[in-house]
Structures are given as structure tokens and as C-alpha cells.
Amino acid sequence: MLPGDRFIVRQFSPVVTIGGGAVLDPLARRPMLRDAGRAVFLESLEKGNHEEILAAMTERALLGLGIEEIVARTGWAEKEIHEASEKLSGSGRVKRVSGELFEETRKRIMEKVETFQEKNPLLPGISREDLRASLGKRVRTETFRAALEELVSQKKLDAHGELVKKAGSEIALQPEEARAKEQIEAAFASASLTVPSVKEVLARLPVEARRAEKLLQILLREKSLVRVSAELIFHRQALAQLKEQLGAYKNARGDRISVPTFKELTGVTRKYAIPLLEYLDRERVTRRAGDERVIL
């Protein structure tokens, strides 16, 4: 529907005509009792000229109005919108801030990313959603997206997946953090498939718990370590060797293996066997078939 379209409201059963009228705002927000200016606003839409209507809409739009929204709410051509906005801008009633707002958004995005990385040197970047939310509700999603894409195209920022960071920036570890990271990896590598708990490994480190957890996350992102379950983490080399073991077992004894046989083959207890088999199922190395697994 567009402004000016006629409508009739009827009750369905029994069929009674309630009333009729003309559309004033096809994208009207839900009326609220505290909205004291609503009647005046609707009168402006009904009787005002283009400048008055655009001014009234702008005054009630906390996030500003984009061209597409104005077209949808008025049915005007873009030329009419530009003419009305230029007159209002000249009189000071509205402010056209597309370029200025865009540049301000770009600047704030850069500042937010830099501040985040200064405070979180062990994290690879800030998530897109957290970055957008940090700019506040007055920055439209479209403006944020366009500003971020331009910063990436100018090679000022990198945006891979859901993470945003300064272009070319890398995680810089302090000497003690580098040693702690090596200790974490060595602890899981030396344990093979009978790994210790994460809490136990991190408790041995010379850095505080918060940094230790972030170092663990780095190893997981690098895929040096693999989280098999909420409680169990394994070194990637141990898991690669496990897959080779299963391949050799399949060649020698067939493609089916039971849990007891898997425990015997790997030398692990049920505590490790079940999570490992479920991991292998997810990796499509095995497939559960009753009480056994089929090695694929």
C-alpha cells in the first residue's frame, strides 16, 4: 500500500461496515499512549507538502531516514525526495549527513577495533556483532556494513568470518606467554590419547588463569589441539595416529569394531573411548551401527 490508497474496514461475521479512509503512513509504527505528537504528525502527512511531510518524518526518526525508506513511506520519486531534502537542508530544518555520518562511522569502527586489540592482545579480533553493537543504536546496520566493507577494501582492516582486526596485525606473545603456550601443547602431545584435564594443565602454568585460557584458545584456533568434548582436548598428532590405527585395523580385521575392541586397540578406558568414538563419528571416520562402529 502507498499513501493515498483508499481502504474500507468491515467486520466479517456479521458483515458490518465499520469505516474507511485513506492510508497516511504505510510503515507506521505501533501507536503508544505516550506518543503525544502522533495526531499532529498524521495531520502533517495528510495536509502537508513534500517538505513538511519529510520534515515531520525526520523529526520522528531517531536513526535518520534512508532514501529507500522514504520511497516506501511516501511513494515519491527520488528526484522529489532530493528536491524536498535540499530545501529543508537549506532552511536548517533537517541535516543531510550521509557523507559526514559515513565518515564518522568509519572513524569510530577503526577506534573500536584498535581499542579492543590493545585491551585484548591475545585475541584474534573483535566479532562483527560486538563491533556493530559498540557503535550504538543510532548507527544503521546498512551504514555499519558499508563502512566496514570500505575499510577492508582499503586494507585498513581484515574481516575473516565473524572476526574483525587491524590489517596485518598478529597476536604478539610475551616471552612467558610463549613458554606457557609451548607447555600447554607439550602436555597434550606427550599424553597421547590419555590426556589430562584442561584444568590440570592450565594450573601448572606460570601465567594467571585468564591468560592461560586465552593461550589454550589460540592453540585450538591454530588446530594444534582439538576439542573432542567439553572436558577432553587432544593433540592433533594423536588424533591423526588414531585414524591411522583404525585404517590398519580395517585392512587387517575388517571394517567393524566394538567398544571393547577399540579400548584394547588404543589402550584407553571408557572415559576416553566413548568421546573419541563420537568424535570419529562426527569426522566421518566411523559410523555407529548398533553396539559397533563401521570404519568408513
MOJO-V490595 format. One record per residue. N is the residue number from 0. PHI is phi in degrees with one decimal (* if undefined). Layout:
# MOJO-V490595
N PHI
N PHI
This chain:
# MOJO-V490595
0 *
1 -127.4
2 -55.2
3 98.1
4 -61.9
5 -88.8
6 -146.6
7 -128.9
8 -108.6
9 -125.2
10 -79.8
11 -77.0
12 -144.5
13 -70.7
14 -71.7
15 -131.6
16 -78.7
17 -88.8
18 172.9
19 -162.9
20 174.0
21 -126.2
22 -69.9
23 -103.9
24 -138.4
25 -71.0
26 -117.6
27 -64.2
28 -83.3
29 -62.7
30 -64.8
31 -129.6
32 -58.4
33 -78.8
34 -82.4
35 -70.6
36 -91.3
37 -64.9
38 -63.7
39 -64.6
40 -60.7
41 -65.8
42 -64.5
43 -64.9
44 -65.5
45 -77.7
46 -114.6
47 -79.7
48 -84.3
49 -57.4
50 -65.5
51 -65.9
52 -65.8
53 -64.7
54 -63.1
55 -64.5
56 -65.4
57 -65.2
58 -61.9
59 -99.9
60 -106.9
61 -62.2
62 -97.9
63 81.0
64 -125.0
65 -89.8
66 -57.7
67 -62.7
68 -68.6
69 -62.8
70 -59.5
71 -65.1
72 -88.9
73 -118.7
74 79.2
75 -77.9
76 -77.7
77 -60.5
78 -60.4
79 -63.8
80 -64.9
81 -63.8
82 -62.2
83 -66.3
84 -68.4
85 -66.3
86 -65.0
87 -68.3
88 -65.1
89 -65.3
90 -86.6
91 84.3
92 -77.3
93 -133.6
94 -122.4
95 -88.2
96 -122.4
97 -56.3
98 -69.1
99 -65.2
100 -65.7
101 -62.4
102 -65.4
103 -64.7
104 -64.2
105 -57.9
106 -62.7
107 -69.1
108 -61.1
109 -60.3
110 -63.3
111 -64.1
112 -66.1
113 -62.6
114 -63.5
115 -61.4
116 -70.7
117 -65.8
118 -82.6
119 -129.9
120 -64.7
121 -95.3
122 -101.4
123 -74.2
124 162.4
125 -101.1
126 -70.7
127 -55.9
128 -66.5
129 -64.1
130 -64.7
131 -62.5
132 -64.0
133 -68.2
134 -82.3
135 92.4
136 -73.4
137 -78.3
138 -96.8
139 -66.6
140 -58.5
141 -63.6
142 -65.5
143 -59.7
144 -62.1
145 -67.1
146 -65.5
147 -65.0
148 -62.1
149 -68.8
150 -63.9
151 -68.7
152 -65.2
153 -85.5
154 60.2
155 -91.5
156 -131.1
157 -111.8
158 -132.2
159 -112.9
160 63.0
161 -96.5
162 -106.5
163 -123.4
164 -148.6
165 -65.5
166 -58.9
167 79.9
168 -76.4
169 -130.3
170 -69.5
171 -107.7
172 -92.4
173 -71.4
174 -51.7
175 -67.8
176 -71.2
177 -61.4
178 -66.1
179 -64.2
180 -61.5
181 -62.8
182 -64.9
183 -61.5
184 -62.2
185 -63.8
186 -62.5
187 -78.3
188 -66.0
189 -71.9
190 -81.7
191 56.2
192 -97.5
193 -103.2
194 -75.2
195 -76.5
196 -74.0
197 -60.0
198 -59.3
199 -65.4
200 -65.5
201 -67.8
202 -67.6
203 -84.9
204 -79.4
205 -82.7
206 -112.8
207 -67.6
208 -57.9
209 -62.9
210 -70.4
211 -60.7
212 -63.4
213 -68.6
214 -64.8
215 -62.1
216 -63.2
217 -61.7
218 -63.1
219 -68.3
220 -65.1
221 -74.4
222 65.8
223 -69.9
224 -116.9
225 -129.8
226 -83.6
227 -90.2
228 -148.1
229 -59.2
230 -103.8
231 -118.8
232 -125.0
233 -125.1
234 -76.6
235 -61.1
236 -66.5
237 -65.1
238 -70.5
239 -65.3
240 -66.0
241 -62.2
242 -64.3
243 -65.8
244 -58.9
245 -66.4
246 -63.8
247 -67.2
248 -61.3
249 -62.1
250 -66.1
251 -90.5
252 -128.9
253 107.5
254 -94.3
255 -114.4
256 -144.1
257 -92.2
258 -61.7
259 -59.4
260 -68.2
261 -62.7
262 -61.5
263 -66.4
264 -63.8
265 -96.0
266 74.9
267 -113.6
268 -86.8
269 -60.1
270 -53.1
271 -97.4
272 -61.5
273 -64.2
274 -59.6
275 -66.2
276 -64.8
277 -65.7
278 -63.8
279 -63.5
280 -62.2
281 -63.4
282 -81.3
283 61.2
284 -86.8
285 -131.2
286 -139.9
287 -70.4
288 -138.4
289 69.4
290 -89.1
291 -117.9
292 -119.1
293 -98.3
294 -82.0
295 -85.5
